């Protein structure tokens, strides 16, 4: 049994080697341009001026900034303000402090409301699957 496995593995490896040893063919070998270099350069400049010069499909579009840029002092003042009022998060593990909501109904009132809703809207199979 081991000899059969060894022969099969060798045959697969030998076949793989011949498949990978194919000659490289340049895909642009028979390409004939219909435009001059000057036309291509002019088209590229036009695309760059319009913001459509995306060379890679996975690039994000360039964000054009509007308005006047802020100074470093203005940015630092805004950061200080955000730190003081608690809206700045130091890292991903820091969550904002949200004041507790006031509870307007008791648990028994919520359960009673749920029962009223269930009587008005039959869940059928869902109710039996998840308990009532």
ZADRENKOL-828310 format. One record per residue: z negated, y negated, x of N, C-alpha, C in turn; residue in one letter. Coordinates in nm, 4 decimals, always signed. Layout:
REM ZADRENKOL-828310
<<Z Y X> <Z Y X> <Z Y X> a>,
...
This chain:
REM ZADRENKOL-828310
<<+0.0000 +0.1189 +0.0824> <+0.0000 +0.0000 +0.0000> <+0.0000 -0.1257 +0.0871> x>,
<<-0.0765 -0.1248 +0.1956> <-0.0826 -0.2408 +0.2836> <+0.0506 -0.2654 +0.3523> x>,
<<+0.1229 -0.1596 +0.3846> <+0.2535 -0.1750 +0.4491> <+0.3520 -0.2427 +0.3544> x>,
<<+0.3450 -0.2060 +0.2258> <+0.4347 -0.2682 +0.1279> <+0.4052 -0.4185 +0.1165> x>,
<<+0.2791 -0.4528 +0.1158> <+0.2396 -0.5946 +0.1074> <+0.2867 -0.6703 +0.2310> x>,
<<+0.2737 -0.6086 +0.3475> <+0.3148 -0.6709 +0.4717> <+0.4655 -0.6941 +0.4743> x>,
<<+0.5435 -0.5965 +0.4295> <+0.6894 -0.6081 +0.4252> <+0.7293 -0.7172 +0.3250> x>,
<<+0.6626 -0.7215 +0.2084> <+0.6936 -0.8222 +0.1060> <+0.6617 -0.9631 +0.1579> x>,
<<+0.5482 -0.9778 +0.2253> <+0.5104 -1.1082 +0.2792> <+0.6099 -1.1533 +0.3853> x>,
<<+0.6535 -1.0617 +0.4705> <+0.7510 -1.0954 +0.5733> <+0.8838 -1.1373 +0.5109> x>,
<<+0.9250 -1.0675 +0.4044> <+1.0517 -1.1007 +0.3376> <+1.0452 -1.2404 +0.2751> x>,
<<+0.9314 -1.2737 +0.2150> <+0.9150 -1.4060 +0.1550> <+0.9193 -1.5134 +0.2629> x>,
<<+0.8498 -1.4929 +0.3727> <+0.8492 -1.5904 +0.4817> <+0.9873 -1.6078 +0.5431> x>,
<<+1.0612 -1.4995 +0.5592> <+1.1949 -1.5074 +0.6174> <+1.2891 -1.5829 +0.5248> x>,
<<+1.2777 -1.5600 +0.3949> <+1.3621 -1.6293 +0.2975> <+1.3282 -1.7774 +0.2941> x>,
<<+1.2012 -1.8103 +0.2994> <+1.1591 -1.9500 +0.2974> <+1.2140 -2.0241 +0.4181> x>,
<<+1.2124 -1.9618 +0.5320> <+1.2632 -2.0256 +0.6531> <+1.4110 -2.0578 +0.6436> x>,
<<+1.4894 -1.9704 +0.5843> <+1.6329 -1.9968 +0.5732> <+1.6615 -2.1058 +0.4707> x>,
<<+1.5805 -2.1140 +0.3668> <+1.6006 -2.2184 +0.2654> <+1.5710 -2.3555 +0.3248> x>,
<<+1.4656 -2.3665 +0.4042> <+1.4274 -2.4941 +0.4628> <+1.5177 -2.5367 +0.5783> x>,
<<+1.6002 -2.4473 +0.6279> <+1.6849 -2.4776 +0.7425> <+1.8213 -2.5312 +0.7022> x>,
<<+1.8339 -2.5861 +0.5817> <+1.9621 -2.6400 +0.5379> <+1.9919 -2.7713 +0.6094> x>,
<<+2.1197 -2.8034 +0.6180> <+2.1639 -2.9237 +0.6851> <+2.1336 -3.0469 +0.5999> x>,
<<+2.0913 -3.1551 +0.6650> <+2.0623 -3.2796 +0.5937> <+2.1922 -3.3508 +0.5600> x>,
<<+2.2031 -3.3940 +0.4353> <+2.3200 -3.4695 +0.3912> <+2.2705 -3.6066 +0.3475> x>,
<<+2.3217 -3.7124 +0.4114> <+2.2820 -3.8490 +0.3786> <+2.3352 -3.8851 +0.2403> x>,
<<+2.2469 -3.9240 +0.1449> <+2.2938 -3.9544 +0.0103> <+2.3862 -4.0759 +0.0052> x>,
<<+2.3773 -4.1653 +0.1024> <+2.4618 -4.2846 +0.1038> <+2.5855 -4.2677 +0.1912> x>,
<<+2.6193 -4.1460 +0.2241> <+2.7300 -4.1226 +0.3163> <+2.8627 -4.1696 +0.2582> x>,
<<+2.8862 -4.1506 +0.1300> <+3.0140 -4.1869 +0.0691> <+3.0029 -4.3159 -0.0124> x>,
<<+2.9033 -4.3991 +0.0144> <+2.8818 -4.5218 -0.0618> <+2.9793 -4.6292 -0.0173> x>,
<<+3.0438 -4.6929 -0.1141> <+3.1347 -4.8029 -0.0859> <+3.0855 -4.9229 -0.1647> x>,
<<+3.0519 -5.0300 -0.0960> <+2.9979 -5.1489 -0.1596> <+3.1076 -5.2262 -0.2309> x>,
<<+3.0725 -5.2833 -0.3468> <+3.1691 -5.3646 -0.4211> <+3.1408 -5.5132 -0.4039> x>,
<<+3.0318 -5.5482 -0.3326> <+2.9945 -5.6876 -0.3115> <+2.9852 -5.7171 -0.1627> x>,
<<+3.0018 -5.8430 -0.1306> <+2.9884 -5.8838 +0.0090> <+2.8407 -5.9048 +0.0417> x>,
<<+2.8110 -5.9140 +0.1710> <+2.6731 -5.9369 +0.2143> <+2.6222 -6.0709 +0.1619> x>,
<<+2.7071 -6.1717 +0.1601> <+2.6674 -6.3038 +0.1120> <+2.6302 -6.2991 -0.0368> x>,
<<+2.7029 -6.2205 -0.1148> <+2.6716 -6.2068 -0.2572> <+2.5365 -6.1389 -0.2780> x>,
<<+2.5092 -6.0370 -0.1979> <+2.3819 -5.9651 -0.2079> <+2.2663 -6.0567 -0.1685> x>,
<<+2.2822 -6.1339 -0.0612> <+2.1774 -6.2262 -0.0171> <+2.1538 -6.3333 -0.1230> x>,
<<+2.2603 -6.3856 -0.1830> <+2.2457 -6.4869 -0.2879> <+2.1726 -6.4294 -0.4091> x>,
<<+2.2051 -6.3073 -0.4461> <+2.1371 -6.2421 -0.5593> <+1.9896 -6.2190 -0.5288> x>,
<<+1.9581 -6.1812 -0.4059> <+1.8191 -6.1604 -0.3657> <+1.7409 -6.2912 -0.3723> x>,
<<+1.7997 -6.3992 -0.3233> <+1.7316 -6.5295 -0.3284> <+1.7080 -6.5742 -0.4717> x>,
<<+1.8035 -6.5483 -0.5586> <+1.7888 -6.5838 -0.6999> <+1.6748 -6.5025 -0.7632> x>,
<<+1.6661 -6.3738 -0.7304> <+1.5592 -6.2891 -0.7838> <+1.4232 -6.3337 -0.7321> x>,
<<+1.4173 -6.3717 -0.6041> <+1.2915 -6.4191 -0.5474> <+1.2480 -6.5496 -0.6108> x>,
<<+1.3419 -6.6365 -0.6409> <+1.3090 -6.7644 -0.7049> <+1.2577 -6.7423 -0.8470> x>,
<<+1.3095 -6.6411 -0.9145> <+1.2676 -6.6121 -1.0518> <+1.1464 -6.5226 -1.0601> x>,
<<+1.0961 -6.4745 -0.9476> <+0.9784 -6.3880 -0.9471> <+1.0089 -6.2426 -0.9785> x>,
<<+1.1342 -6.2036 -0.9704> <+1.1707 -6.0667 -1.0042> <+1.2020 -5.9835 -0.8805> x>,
<<+1.1440 -6.0167 -0.7676> <+1.1734 -5.9453 -0.6434> <+1.0756 -5.8309 -0.6220> x>,
<<+1.0796 -5.7345 -0.7091> <+0.9902 -5.6186 -0.6978> <+1.0659 -5.5083 -0.6248> x>,
<<+1.0229 -5.4769 -0.5046> <+1.0925 -5.3776 -0.4251> <+1.0410 -5.2365 -0.4520> x>,
<<+0.9169 -5.2239 -0.4929> <+0.8587 -5.0933 -0.5195> <+0.8208 -5.0845 -0.6662> x>,
<<+0.8387 -4.9682 -0.7258> <+0.8088 -4.9520 -0.8677> <+0.6599 -4.9633 -0.8976> x>,
<<+0.5748 -4.9321 -0.8027> <+0.4314 -4.9323 -0.8288> <+0.3640 -5.0645 -0.7952> x>,
<<+0.4406 -5.1660 -0.7602> <+0.3810 -5.2961 -0.7324> <+0.3433 -5.3648 -0.8623> x>,
<<+0.2356 -5.4378 -0.8584> <+0.1975 -5.5184 -0.9727> <+0.2732 -5.6498 -0.9672> x>,
<<+0.3000 -5.7096 -1.0818> <+0.3713 -5.8381 -1.0774> <+0.2855 -5.9457 -1.0120> x>,
<<+0.3515 -6.0393 -0.9494> <+0.2817 -6.1479 -0.8828> <+0.2288 -6.2433 -0.9890> x>,
<<+0.1019 -6.2782 -0.9792> <+0.0411 -6.3701 -1.0739> <+0.0616 -6.5112 -1.0219> x>,
<<+0.1247 -6.5916 -1.1020> <+0.1481 -6.7301 -1.0651> <+0.0271 -6.8125 -1.1095> x>,
<<-0.0357 -6.8833 -1.0167> <-0.1522 -6.9638 -1.0479> <-0.1085 -7.0965 -1.1071> x>,
<<-0.1821 -7.1408 -1.2073> <-0.1518 -7.2692 -1.2687> <-0.2729 -7.3601 -1.2545> x>,
<<-0.2509 -7.4868 -1.2606> <-0.3609 -7.5810 -1.2496> <-0.3956 -7.6081 -1.1043> x>,
<<-0.5011 -7.6836 -1.0852> <-0.5427 -7.7176 -0.9494> <-0.6432 -7.6143 -0.9001> x>,
<<-0.6327 -7.5717 -0.7754> <-0.7277 -7.4740 -0.7222> <-0.8652 -7.5385 -0.7019> x>,
<<-0.9680 -7.4556 -0.7115> <-1.1042 -7.5055 -0.6916> <-1.1392 -7.5019 -0.5436> x>,
<<-1.2287 -7.5895 -0.5060> <-1.2738 -7.5924 -0.3673> <-1.3787 -7.4840 -0.3465> x>,
<<-1.4087 -7.4554 -0.2210> <-1.5112 -7.3562 -0.1893> <-1.6464 -7.3988 -0.2447> x>,
<<-1.6765 -7.5264 -0.2381> <-1.8038 -7.5765 -0.2898> <-1.8144 -7.5555 -0.4407> x>,
<<-1.7033 -7.5754 -0.5129> <-1.7044 -7.5540 -0.6578> <-1.7266 -7.4068 -0.6916> x>,
<<-1.6630 -7.3183 -0.6151> <-1.6793 -7.1743 -0.6384> <-1.8231 -7.1322 -0.6102> x>,
<<-1.8800 -7.1811 -0.5004> <-2.0193 -7.1478 -0.4671> <-2.1161 -7.2018 -0.5712> x>,
<<-2.0899 -7.3210 -0.6243> <-2.1752 -7.3769 -0.7291> <-2.1667 -7.2928 -0.8560> x>,
<<-2.0473 -7.2460 -0.8886> <-2.0302 -7.1595 -1.0061> <-2.1029 -7.0260 -0.9870> x>,
<<-2.0964 -6.9697 -0.8662> <-2.1676 -6.8462 -0.8353> <-2.3179 -6.8645 -0.8490> x>,
<<-2.3698 -6.9728 -0.7966> <-2.5140 -7.0015 -0.8068> <-2.5560 -7.0132 -0.9532> x>,
<<-2.4759 -7.0820 -1.0335> <-2.5050 -7.0974 -1.1764> <-2.5075 -6.9609 -1.2456> x>,
<<-2.4092 -6.8740 -1.2130> <-2.4023 -6.7408 -1.2740> <-2.5221 -6.6558 -1.2328> x>,
<<-2.5656 -6.6681 -1.1072> <-2.6829 -6.5935 -1.0621> <-2.8082 -6.6427 -1.1327> x>,
<<-2.8171 -6.7734 -1.1536> <-2.9354 -6.8295 -1.2188> <-2.9451 -6.7908 -1.3662> x>,
<<-2.8306 -6.7871 -1.4372> <-2.8379 -6.7543 -1.5795> <-2.8250 -6.6044 -1.6077> x>,
<<-2.8089 -6.5225 -1.5024> <-2.8084 -6.3767 -1.5183> <-2.6744 -6.3169 -1.5564> x>,
<<-2.5675 -6.3953 -1.5548> <-2.4373 -6.3407 -1.5928> <-2.3600 -6.2832 -1.4739> x>,
<<-2.4153 -6.2916 -1.3531> <-2.3506 -6.2359 -1.2345> <-2.4108 -6.0998 -1.2055> x>,
<<-2.3266 -6.0000 -1.1836> <-2.3729 -5.8642 -1.1537> <-2.3576 -5.8398 -1.0039> x>,
<<-2.4620 -5.7954 -0.9403> <-2.4593 -5.7752 -0.7954> <-2.3733 -5.6553 -0.7567> x>,
<<-2.3776 -5.5482 -0.8363> <-2.2968 -5.4302 -0.8076> <-2.2773 -5.3510 -0.9360> x>,
<<-2.2138 -5.2352 -0.9262> <-2.1825 -5.1559 -1.0445> <-2.3056 -5.0966 -1.1119> x>,
<<-2.4153 -5.0841 -1.0395> <-2.5340 -5.0216 -1.0978> <-2.6249 -5.1219 -1.1664> x>,
<<-2.5948 -5.2494 -1.1530> <-2.6756 -5.3522 -1.2174> <-2.6140 -5.3850 -1.3526> x>,
<<-2.6906 -5.3693 -1.4576> <-2.6411 -5.3970 -1.5911> <-2.6987 -5.5282 -1.6409> x>,
<<-2.6282 -5.5939 -1.7307> <-2.6816 -5.7206 -1.7818> <-2.8071 -5.6966 -1.8652> x>,
<<-2.8936 -5.7933 -1.8650> <-3.0149 -5.7839 -1.9457> <-2.9803 -5.8366 -2.0844> x>,
<<-2.9825 -5.7460 -2.1807> <-2.9491 -5.7817 -2.3176> <-3.0771 -5.7785 -2.3992> x>,
<<-3.1083 -5.8851 -2.4664> <-3.2303 -5.8848 -2.5461> <-3.2216 -5.7806 -2.6574> x>,
<<-3.3345 -5.7176 -2.6880> <-3.3387 -5.6143 -2.7907> <-3.3060 -5.6752 -2.9265> x>,
<<-3.2264 -5.6033 -3.0033> <-3.1908 -5.6498 -3.1370> <-3.3083 -5.6285 -3.2310> x>,
<<-3.3202 -5.7160 -3.3242> <-3.4275 -5.6997 -3.4226> <-3.3824 -5.5982 -3.5260> x>,
<<-3.4701 -5.5064 -3.5586> <-3.4396 -5.4002 -3.6537> <-3.4722 -5.4499 -3.7937> x>,
<<-3.3719 -5.4443 -3.8801> <-3.3934 -5.4956 -4.0152> <-3.4303 -5.3848 -4.1136> x>,
<<-3.4032 -5.2573 -4.0777> <-3.4347 -5.1466 -4.1684> <-3.5146 -5.0403 -4.0952> x>,
<<-3.5941 -4.9680 -4.1695> <-3.6712 -4.8583 -4.1108> <-3.5850 -4.7324 -4.1052> x>,
<<-3.6329 -4.6332 -4.0343> <-3.5603 -4.5070 -4.0228> <-3.5427 -4.4410 -4.1593> x>,
<<-3.6440 -4.4452 -4.2432> <-3.6342 -4.3832 -4.3761> <-3.5308 -4.4564 -4.4618> x>,
<<-3.5186 -4.5882 -4.4459> <-3.4171 -4.6621 -4.5210> <-3.2763 -4.6247 -4.4754> x>,
<<-3.2586 -4.6054 -4.3451> <-3.1281 -4.5651 -4.2923> <-3.0920 -4.4253 -4.3414> x>,
<<-3.1893 -4.3339 -4.3403> <-3.1641 -4.1970 -4.3902> <-3.1264 -4.1987 -4.5381> x>,
<<-3.1935 -4.2819 -4.6171> <-3.1626 -4.2929 -4.7600> <-3.0208 -4.3467 -4.7792> x>,
<<-2.9827 -4.4448 -4.6974> <-2.8475 -4.4996 -4.7054> <-2.7436 -4.3943 -4.6685> x>,
<<-2.7744 -4.3103 -4.5687> <-2.6848 -4.2030 -4.5289> <-2.6670 -4.1026 -4.6417> x>,
<<-2.7750 -4.0657 -4.7074> <-2.7668 -3.9705 -4.8190> <-2.6832 -4.0279 -4.9333> x>,
<<-2.6996 -4.1550 -4.9617> <-2.6200 -4.2198 -5.0668> <-2.4720 -4.2163 -5.0304> x>,
<<-2.4414 -4.2419 -4.9039> <-2.3029 -4.2399 -4.8579> <-2.2450 -4.0987 -4.8676> x>,
<<-2.3235 -3.9993 -4.8264> <-2.2753 -3.8608 -4.8311> <-2.2473 -3.8159 -4.9735> x>,
<<-2.3275 -3.8600 -5.0676> <-2.3043 -3.8230 -5.2077> <-2.1758 -3.8876 -5.2595> x>,
<<-2.1473 -4.0068 -5.2154> <-2.0278 -4.0779 -5.2608> <-1.9005 -4.0303 -5.1903> x>,
<<-1.9129 -3.9814 -5.0669> <-1.7973 -3.9372 -4.9880> <-1.8214 -3.7946 -4.9428> x>,
<<-1.7536 -3.6988 -5.0047> <-1.7733 -3.5584 -4.9695> <-1.7066 -3.5284 -4.8361> x>,
<<-1.7851 -3.4789 -4.7404> <-1.7310 -3.4425 -4.6097> <-1.6802 -3.3002 -4.6075> x>,
<<-1.7323 -3.2157 -4.6927> <-1.6879 -3.0766 -4.6993> <-1.7197 -3.0011 -4.5728> x>,
<<-1.6151 -2.9559 -4.5047> <-1.6301 -2.8706 -4.3857> <-1.7028 -2.9425 -4.2729> x>,
<<-1.6788 -3.0712 -4.2540> <-1.7436 -3.1460 -4.1458> <-1.8947 -3.1474 -4.1656> x>,
<<-1.9390 -3.1692 -4.2887> <-2.0819 -3.1707 -4.3195> <-2.1479 -3.0387 -4.2849> x>,
<<-2.0824 -2.9279 -4.3185> <-2.1431 -2.7974 -4.2930> <-2.1436 -2.7644 -4.1448> x>,
<<-2.0433 -2.8129 -4.0716> <-2.0350 -2.7849 -3.9288> <-2.1425 -2.8620 -3.8508> x>,
<<-2.1696 -2.9840 -3.8850> <-2.2603 -3.0688 -3.8095> <-2.3963 -3.0851 -3.8751> x>,
<<-2.4229 -3.0173 -3.9789> <-2.5524 -3.0257 -4.0433> <-2.5595 -3.1416 -4.1406> x>,
<<-2.6490 -3.1297 -4.2340> <-2.6596 -3.2364 -4.3339> <-2.7954 -3.3012 -4.3312> x>,
